[in-house]
Amino acid sequence: MLQLLVNTFALGAAYSLLAIGFVLVLNATGAVNLAHGSFVVVGGFLSASLGTMLKLPGAVVLPVVLAGMMLVGGALALIAYYPLRNRSAVSVFISTISMSAILETSTLLVFGPAPRVGPPVLTAGSVELGLATLNVQSLATIVLAIAIVGAQYFVLSRTVLGKRLRAVAEDREMARALGMNVNAMIFVTFGIAAALAGAAGLMFANTFYITPGDGEGYMIKTYVAATMGGWGSLRGAIAGAFLVAAFEVLVPSLPLMLPAMVDALPSFQAAFSPTASTIWLYLAFLVVLFFRPQGLFGEAVQQRA
Amino acid sequence: MKYILETRNLGVRYGEITAVTGLTIRVEAGEAVALVGANGAGKSTLIKSIIGLLRLSQGELLFDGQDVRAVAAHLRARLGIGYSPEGRRVFPGLSVRENLEIASFAGAPETRRLIARMYEFFPALAQKESALGWTLSGGQQQMLAVCRALMSQPRLLLLDEPSLGLSPKLTDEVLWRIPDIAKAGTAVILAEQNLTKALEVTSRAYVMRVGSIVLEGPSSELRSNPSVRNSFLGGL
């Protein structure tokens, strides 16, 4: 039971990294970056190959992955956003879909179609904690994700660069008129978003495994998390990420947790199988959209959609 | 004579529509100049073209003797043009202090010193230091917008309709700072619909009407000139 909660928390923490980056770009540019899921794939493959080559744990490889992903994010902004920045949001929408295909196909060409396993954040194995046996990877993922979210929070709230990034997200024209290089700020934002997604890729590459076609699935989950939490809200993105994780880990575990229900209602097991829980997630998503279209944390100072 | 700002025959078009045309104005260093006219006369258009948010369709624009037509808006700000926009546009999710911090391009100690000076200028802001922009009253937002524009230590400050939506008392509180700002060496261009107040706090003024300058002269003379008021009433 405790392991289940730890797994949910670990998955939610990793999804949070994804959702935060997505929302940062959304706020800074008003554009939906549909290549965000592909950052996970590139980051995952990058850490898998570095891990295999260097035989080092993920936590050590991480700085290289973060730096490499910042460059990937900057390049994406240069190719898919910058030339289209004065066009409608739909143009960027489409250009990022193209970039997503380019990123994933490049990964396929370079690394091949075989699934890869990334290095564990610290080590494989488990630790005994009282009566429970806990997976080290899950615990390390949680600690690492909290550290990264903390660092990102520190940058945005305490450094002049971070405050300017927020100003650009709130009013680009005003920021420009006050002397800020808005385009440079947007490149930085894309870089940070890609780095956060790359870090999530590093975690997923070990917890699951990673194939070049995984981007789409991560993209949809990111989108759902950001929408459920509240379009444009960072806190909402984190809440949404944990909701998605809860549906993926806790809902399929219901038959396990409630054996009495399975005895009484034989279809209970099928209704909450891992596959069926996807349906529950999207049903919940629709319910949130229906009753709270602004999302769970939607009242914050936001106007762009 | 070297001017801090000089426009020659400046014009701006929105697509097919000519917003302003043939504007020639000159502002000396440390001088406070009013730009008065009714709503729609083209004051904001002129201001926005000076900071670089609008492109000139004709004419010249010189800042401190340098042609800045091809200079990007953010670099014009760095050259020494401060801008407080119509509607104030403080960053709603940033605190008062953060709004000021991000507009300074000096080092941290100098920025702290500047912020302290702004708080002396408008003590009401000091009390609201950590309040977010959107929670401020209109008057506080206006004070913040003016201070934010001053954080880059500009040589020219553009103030667009600072009295809009403020009570007469608050308007006084903001506008009466203008002579002090000019005395400290920053030239000011004040775009205002509030004719009387604008002419009280500036030394010279340009009167605009439907995109052109129709009158110019010392503010004290324009105050007693009946045709100024007429051009306002006939402005729309």
Interface residues (C-beta under 8 A of the other chain):
Chain A: V160 K163 R164 R166 A167 E170 D171 E173 M174 A175 R176 A177 L178 G179 M180 N181 V182 A300 V301
Chain B: I51 G52 L53 A72 A73 H74 L75 A77 R78 Y83 P85 R89 F91 P92 G93 L94 E98 N99 E101 I102 A103 F105 L132 W134 R148 A149 S152
